[in-house]
Amino acid sequence: MKKLLSSLFALLALSLSVFAQERAVTGRVTDRADKSPLPGVSVKIKGTSVGTQTNVDGKFSIRVSDNATLVFTYIGYGSQEIAVGTQSSIDVVLGTDAKQLGEVVVTALGMSREKKTLGYSSTQVNSEEINRAAPTNIVSGIQGKVAGVDISSTSGSPGGSSKVILRGFSSIGGNNQPLYVIDGVPVNNSRPGDASPVGSIGDLSENYDFGNAANDINPNDIESISILKGAAASSLYGSRASNGVILITTKKGKAGKFKIDFSSAASFTNVSIVPNLQDVFGQGWGKENWIAENGSWGPKLDGQVRPYGSIVDGEQLSRPFSAVNDNFRNAFDTGKEFNNNIAFSGGNESSTFHFSYGNINSNGILPGDNDLYKRNTLTLNGSTKYKALTLSASANYVGKNTRAVQTGQAVSGVGSSFYEDVLQIPISYPFADLKDYNNKFYNIDNYFTPYAQNPYYSIYENGSRFKSDRFYGNVDLKLKATDWLSLQFQQGADVNNVADKIWNAKNNPAPGSWAGGGNDEGYARQESVGNVIEGSERYYEFDSKFNAIFNKKISNDFQFNGLAGANFNDRGLRSSYTGVENLAIPGFYQINNTANNPVSTGLESERRLFGVYASATFGYKTWAYLTLNARNDWSSTLPEANRSYFYPGANLSLIVSEALDLSSAKISLLKLRGAYGKTGSDTDPYRIFNTLSRTSVALGYGNITFPIDGVPGYSVSNVLNNSSLKPEISTETEVGGEIRFFNNRVGLDASYYNRVTDNQILPIVTPPSTGVTSRIVNFGKIRNRGVELALNGTPVKTQNVTWDLGYTFSRNRNKVLELPNGLDKVVLNSAYDAQFVAQVGQPLGVFQAPVPKLDPQGHIIVASNGFPVVADNLGSYGSSQRDYIMGLVNTLRVKDFTLAFTLDYREGGLFYSGTADLLNFVGNDYKTLYNDRRTFIVPNSVVEVKDAAGKVTGYAENTTAISEANVSSYYYTSQGKAVAYQNRILDKSYFKLRDVTLTYALPKSFASKIKADRATLTAYGRNLLTWLPRSNRTIDPEVSNFGNDLTSEFGEFRTGPSTRNFGLSLNLTF
């Protein structure tokens, strides 16, 4: 008995001793992305089963010993281990971990699944990564961060269009952009304003870029973006998802404390890339100092004071004949951008809400207020739950006001663009002096050259106005019928009302004035009669779907998840535009300000799509998952016989690391996957039956257009439609795998895909003898093959320092496999003699243009004047296809500082530059300095030796030089056609520092003074550095004024330069 008592007392003493060494540790766990508290986080003492969870405010309390280590884990977030030491309070920040095995991602139809169960590639980008550098649109926030995604900002103007291509171009004549889906509902991504009679895509004249609809989405409202690239991943969304899907999940309220998030960013914008101009030769032509010329083909600059410009009232200006430094860059101002957002969120166990307001006010790099972008967004998300019923709703409003300037080529009788006029300023002419376009030396009558007009007149007197009011949202009702069955109904809507107006001023120099023919060359500028076009568009889309969702555990080893549903989509566009020319009263831009009859155009289109679909996932234990899916669509745009089309898909995921238990080998995950899928795509409305259009009859003395004396006249359209059209079908296979090491510290994701798109739908040109200009046909087959790599690593991870690296690589090779019988090629776009074509056996988008005629040994054959002879057929310069794309994302956190940057590198591919074309023509391009513009013999050239009958009998070395007076002609697309396109079709490789940010988390003592939970200050920059290859020192190849689809791959035609931003942002959480 004494021995037993002694043992009990000893045990009690030991317990008291241990208890005496324990103490309470408290703290709070928050989300790294939005700094909100995380309820339900597991907090455990490492090596024991002792633990607790955080409450609704993210707070915890646990008793520990001094040598304990706490482990914090939360589903979908990276875990953290923290040694307690002497700390009594520990605050922890958890971030989502893309390398985490149990990561939950959003997939087709908005369903959430563990990433390990997916048999296809899926990439998710969170809000923190998207909004790091305060972007104004979502596309800028993901550039360079995702493998297999080619993203370009096609305009340097505020609110300009962006282009997103997933795994290459698949359609010759259709849409290649992915489908955008917000909270499960598809939304519009068209370019409003394209339905007007001006600004049509592919036209060299009067291009206005008011942006595409995806730019309406406020990045600050986004929780995450998932990118579904393959057919197996996107097929459940139907024919609109044939090019992939960008799934956007918006922020929702969370149960717990009421929260306010506020952010304010201000930045400056300036020109990034300007052309490399020569600074050796001044104004003139043929080495002569012609003061009315728009070119720099004059004599060498010598610094001597010379007269320049027009002679007005017997007076003329003078200045040193020398280059004006930064003449082109000085044409632009420093732009300003303000981006402000505030959000309120909160909720309880049954209901949540999230309300936000965003405002962007941006004034671009052009002088004055001529490239403005103003956007206001309102978002309200809410949900409530009652027993088994959950109701969610989202309402979004976007109000947008934009001003843009035209780009492209001068329009006969209307005028030229600001950019085109700037490019023609001679090197020796002071650009800054032209700002006062009412000055007698620079006004309409006396501008120094009749071949162009004062660019400041163009920008201040011509203009545009674009206004849109857009509403989109959804209502989602979900019933949990049983523990394994849920029923869901979702109704979405997207309505956009647009009103825009475009005007060009009269610009008629007085007869006999300098620009009206009184100059030293006697040439008078063509009159600009002025015009005005105004109209409206209304786009609408209503999307309804019903889903039955199954989740059943069959046994301990087998699970089943399923989905069956139906979808109805109704879309339409109504537009009306009216335009007039030859304005009667200058500066009065109204439709009735003319004696001419107005020209009106109208469009009304509607289309409907109905689909049924099903998906089933079978899981075995935790390492094998097989998913089967299928969808059948019925499209109103296809003929009745071919209206229905079916496409299946399947994917398999094998978690080898769990099947073989490879944890001892330091392998966190080894996964193999494979997928097969089909997607179908319909066509535009009204391509089945022939349509009527207003008749215009060409007569010898002009055209007669109906109606005549009140009598209308219509004729069948000159485009022959096709009542037997079939849907485009894409078939894709994908294999890949993931491997992660060292507790997910290092990971590699690799994919290989092969996609073939058949039954291309496109109008092809027909012979005039048929009575029509083109006909709609099914033809052609395009193949895309490629590899994608994503390497992620965390080289350093301690309590105070975390270093994350992410590297992406992608390479896509496409090829045209088939075209219609007898058709050698399809011209996709062109400028002068340069063509952008689809040709069998070649990549989609090959450049063909004049080339020199060669002898059998490869020598250039020249004519008697020493100029190269043009070959009989166009030559191939190469394709627009990139060799590969790489990206690097770096994030280094040291205590309260975070340094992050994104690098984006694109190698290979070609583009046509209309900017280079004009710079070569006027002699401003640095490439025109060959041989110091002295007489030269074309290198490696020969002349043909002919007999008396004119037959070529041999070749002799060329000794005929091109004279100094004709050197300029060597760079024209007329006399120098054989070699001119070498300077116009350029390498589109580039390297960019996409974004860089330095963030400082302000001390809690400061935050508490303003009642904030967290405050951060960020210095950021976007597109700060751009590197171009030696062959392109002219323009950023990312910009284009040919739209944002396949035709934009052709290049640009005298569009504006790209820009860079640098600024500061403040973020507060209350």
PyMOL commands that set and color helices and strands:
alter all, ss='L'
color gray80, all
select helices_A, chain A and resi 2-21+108-110+115-117+127-130+138-142+213-216+219-221+231-237+239-241+329-331+418-423+431-435+455-461+640-642+656-659+663-665+768-770+914-922+926-933+964-971+977-983+1004-1009+1046-1050
alter helices_A, ss='H'
color red, helices_A
select strands_A, chain A and resi 23-31+42-45+51-53+59-64+69-73+80-83+89-94+104-106+112-114+122-126+149-153+162-166+179-182+185-187+222-228+245-250+256-271+305-312+315-320+335-347+351-363+372-386+389-402+463-480+485-504+531-553+558-581+599-620+624-635+644-655+667-681+692-694+696-699+702-705+714-716+719-720+728-741+746-765+774-797+801-818+825-831+834-839+846-849+860-861+875-879+884-894+897-907+910-913+941-946+952-957+985-987+990-1001+1014-1027+1051-1052+1059-1069
alter strands_A, ss='S'
color yellow, strands_A
deselect
rebuild
show_as cartoon
